[in-house]
């Protein structure tokens, strides 16, 4: 494959709309800016220079285009070779465009012949900066070599204020101010929560229409305030509460997490579901409790049930412990029937 073909393939893959956009979490307060989908005050901008690490007096710019970088060296042999070839192809392309310097990827003296894109060219890399605000900064890696450089640098973590994707921004313990938005991947990430929520709402509707008893138990398991549900609670109330739970309108505001938990709970077997609900409410009613030994005990008989809810469920499922199970179930269901 020729050098040009490699670069052309990369550029075609990235020729979708690419932009640096402000990142905000609507569930996290940021002086009210989150209500307006803003990360910064109006008219405010953040500008950052490309990251440079210095170890023992040796500078290393975080460019994503340095085949000698530790992250490249640590790759498995086959992946490392492919990555080095990709880096050289992009470097050769940019070198041709910006410095009119033609160097072959296969040249054994490749880096010795590079003038502009050398990893130690301080004069060049010090000028690579990004200035971002509330308005998107559009990048075109096909038409602008500097935009191509910036995209590689962002992907490598060269700008602390910019995450390499929306998913990456969400996963960081300290939220960045911006993220790199590639239309396809970001759209998929944005719709992931909607798809999950719609699946959960579909499960809710099926339970409401065909299995009200299971819906009652699902509500018991997922809702923090499980004791509000009794056998006399109208199905419409249970449905309404579960709809709010799935949509992140209850205690847990994470719509993806609530939808995932609802689906997982709805797919439990009736036996596991009922026993989980029983242990949960028995804990609230103080029929079972953790003692100083770290284990959960039946407070009436003193029977040791396990360390976790899952342990307790497995204990109660054992036919040898049927008497304990029936006794505990009877006491909890008496509360449910009140």
ABEGO torsion letter per residue (X at the ends): XBAAAAAAAAAAAAABBBBBBBBBBAABBBGGAAAAGBABBBGBBBBBBBBBBBBGGBBBBBAGABAABAAAAABBAAAAAAAAAAAAAAAAAAAAAAAGBBBBAABAAAAAABAAABAABAAAAAABBBBBBABBBBBBAAABAAAAAAAAAAAAGABAABBABAAAAAABABBBABBBBBAAAAAAAAAAAAAAAAAAAAAAAAAAAABAAAAAAAAAAABABAAABBAABBAAAAAAAAAAAAAGABABABAAAAAAAAAAAAABBAAAAAAAAAAAAAAAAGABBBBAAGBBBBAAAGBBAEABAAAAAAAAABAAAAAAAAAAAAAAAAAAAX
